[in-house]
Structures are given as structure tokens and as C-alpha cells.
């Protein structure tokens, strides 16, 4: 199921800027042009970043999804999947370590 694209004015302007550049744009260039902090470009917890709905990111910066190549998309998708899996493994490992460190928790979970 696709979430409808709802961009505020700032995100719309960044989207148009990335699309017009038709290539990778470094975060510092976006921040400088639009007066935003780099962290605002990326999602935090459940809050989407300014670029979350229309751009992929990578070592070269940000690129509009309408302008990225199939290879760039595949690389981005693979990075996101690997990151998600790594985070799930980390939670599993930390949960086990927490149960070892605090034995009374195991009793509360049963």
C-alpha cells in the first residue's frame, strides 16, 4: 500500500531542487540552500525527514527517485534491507544480554 505523497512547502522545494539537478546532491548543498540542518533531511524514529518521501541517499548524497538509475535504486534498496536486518539482529542480541544481566526480568516475561 502506498502512502500518499504529502509534502510541505519546504520539502516540495527540496524535491524540485533535486529533480532539477538530475544527479547526486550532497547534504551540505541542500542544507546551505534551504537553511536546514542535515539531520532534518533524514527520518528520525517515526518522523519522516524532509527527503524521505522522494529521495534516496547514499555516500554521494541525495538523489530524486525519479532521476535515479535502476542500479542506484538496487544499491539503495540493498543498503536499506541490510540496515533493517542488522538492527533486528542487534535488538535480539541486546534482549538476550539484558536477560542475562538482569535475571529477574526473565521471570516477569513468562
Secondary structure, 3 states (H helix, E strand, C coil): CCCCCCCCHHHHHHHHHHHHHCCCECHHHHHHHHCCCHHHHCCECCECCCCCCCEEEECCEEEECCCCCHHHHHHHHHHHHHHHHHHHHHHHHHHHHHHHHCHHHHHHHC
